[in-house]
């Protein structure tokens, strides 16, 4: 994959909210920490299998950091930790019990298609961003 160990963010490639979130992260990833793959992609499936995450049960962004996989609010807060600007300050919310932070995350995730819409196919990165996306 890459020589340097990058964190990998797996996302719902057909979700408009998710695609906008990935664009948002890319713009704030000034130190080039992250690589991306759609949950629906072959490489996304490999990461899910490696971390024993059932693709039929995941309704979340997934952060792969080293040998660990994080989902839901835990993933989002850890992603913010390495972004530029004031976004790392949001990591302080990691102290909120998971059952509360994940309930909020899950509510948004359950309604994301209804509120933000859905694409027919996964996002295709521009040539300038192609190196940030993993593929087989």
C-alpha positions as CSV (number, residue, x, y, z in Angstrom):
1,X,0.0,0.0,0.0
2,X,2.1,3.0,1.3
3,X,5.6,3.1,2.7
4,X,4.5,5.4,5.5
5,X,1.9,4.1,7.9
6,X,-1.2,6.2,7.2
7,X,-4.5,5.9,9.0
8,X,-7.2,4.6,6.7
9,X,-10.7,5.9,6.7
10,X,-13.4,3.7,5.4
11,X,-16.7,5.4,4.4
12,X,-20.0,4.8,2.8
13,X,-19.2,5.7,-0.8
14,X,-22.8,6.3,-1.9
15,X,-23.7,8.5,1.0
16,X,-23.7,12.3,0.3
17,X,-23.0,13.2,3.9
18,X,-20.1,10.7,4.0
19,X,-18.6,12.0,0.8
20,X,-18.9,15.6,2.0
21,X,-17.2,14.5,5.3
22,X,-14.3,13.0,3.4
23,X,-13.9,16.2,1.3
24,X,-13.9,18.1,4.6
25,X,-11.3,15.9,6.1
26,X,-9.0,16.0,3.0
27,X,-9.0,19.8,3.2
28,X,-7.9,19.7,6.8
29,X,-5.4,16.8,6.4
30,X,-2.4,19.1,5.8
31,X,0.1,16.6,7.1
32,X,-1.2,13.9,4.9
33,X,-2.2,11.5,7.7
34,X,-5.2,9.8,6.0
35,X,-5.9,7.4,3.1
36,X,-9.5,6.6,2.1
37,X,-11.5,3.7,0.7
38,X,-15.2,3.1,0.3
39,X,-16.8,0.5,2.6
40,X,-18.2,-1.0,-0.7
41,X,-14.8,-1.4,-2.3
42,X,-12.6,-4.5,-2.5
43,X,-10.0,-2.9,-0.2
44,X,-12.7,-1.7,2.2
45,X,-14.0,-5.3,2.4
46,X,-10.4,-6.6,3.1
47,X,-10.0,-4.1,6.0
48,X,-13.4,-5.0,7.4
49,X,-12.6,-8.7,7.3
50,X,-9.2,-8.2,8.9
51,X,-10.8,-6.4,11.8
52,X,-13.8,-8.8,12.0
53,X,-16.3,-6.1,11.2
54,X,-19.4,-7.5,9.5
55,X,-20.1,-5.2,6.5
56,X,-23.9,-5.9,6.8
57,X,-23.8,-4.5,10.4
58,X,-21.7,-1.4,9.9
59,X,-23.5,1.9,9.5
60,X,-20.5,4.0,10.3
61,X,-17.2,5.5,9.3
62,X,-14.3,3.2,10.2
63,X,-10.9,4.5,11.2
64,X,-8.0,2.0,10.9
65,X,-5.1,3.2,13.0
66,X,-2.3,0.7,13.2
67,X,-3.8,-2.6,14.3
68,X,-6.9,-1.0,15.7
69,X,-10.3,-0.3,14.1
70,X,-12.5,2.4,15.5
71,X,-16.2,3.1,14.5
72,X,-18.9,5.6,15.1
73,X,-18.1,8.6,17.4
74,X,-14.8,7.1,18.5
75,X,-13.6,7.1,14.9
76,X,-14.9,10.6,14.2
77,X,-13.2,12.0,17.3
78,X,-9.9,10.3,16.5
79,X,-10.0,11.6,13.0
80,X,-10.5,15.2,14.3
81,X,-7.4,14.6,16.5
82,X,-5.1,14.8,13.4
83,X,-6.8,17.5,11.4
84,X,-5.5,21.1,11.1
85,X,-7.0,24.1,12.9
86,X,-9.1,23.8,16.0
87,X,-10.6,20.4,15.1
88,X,-8.2,18.4,17.4
89,X,-9.9,20.1,20.4
90,X,-13.0,18.0,19.7
91,X,-11.0,15.0,20.9
92,X,-11.8,16.1,24.5
93,X,-15.3,14.7,23.9
94,X,-13.8,11.2,23.9
95,X,-14.6,11.3,27.7
96,X,-18.3,11.2,27.0
97,X,-19.5,7.6,27.6
98,X,-19.7,5.6,24.4
99,X,-23.4,4.8,24.8
100,X,-24.2,8.5,24.7
101,X,-21.9,9.6,21.9
102,X,-22.6,6.5,19.8
103,X,-26.4,7.0,20.2
104,X,-26.1,10.5,18.7
105,X,-23.8,9.2,15.9
106,X,-26.2,6.3,15.2
107,X,-29.2,8.6,15.0
108,X,-27.5,10.7,12.3
109,X,-26.2,7.5,10.5
110,X,-29.7,6.0,10.4
111,X,-31.1,9.1,8.9
112,X,-28.3,10.2,6.6
113,X,-29.8,9.0,3.3
114,X,-33.2,10.6,4.2
115,X,-31.6,13.9,5.2
116,X,-28.6,14.2,2.8
117,X,-29.4,11.8,-0.1
118,X,-27.6,9.0,-1.8
119,X,-25.5,8.6,-4.9
120,X,-25.9,5.8,-7.5
121,X,-22.3,4.8,-7.2
122,X,-19.2,5.5,-5.1
123,X,-17.3,8.8,-5.4
124,X,-14.5,8.8,-8.0
125,X,-11.6,10.9,-6.8
126,X,-10.2,13.7,-9.0
127,X,-6.7,13.0,-10.4
128,X,-5.3,15.5,-7.8
129,X,-6.8,13.3,-5.0
130,X,-6.3,9.9,-6.5
131,X,-3.2,9.1,-4.3
132,X,-5.2,9.6,-1.2
133,X,-7.6,6.8,-2.1
134,X,-6.6,3.1,-1.8
135,X,-7.4,0.6,-4.5
136,X,-6.3,-2.9,-5.4
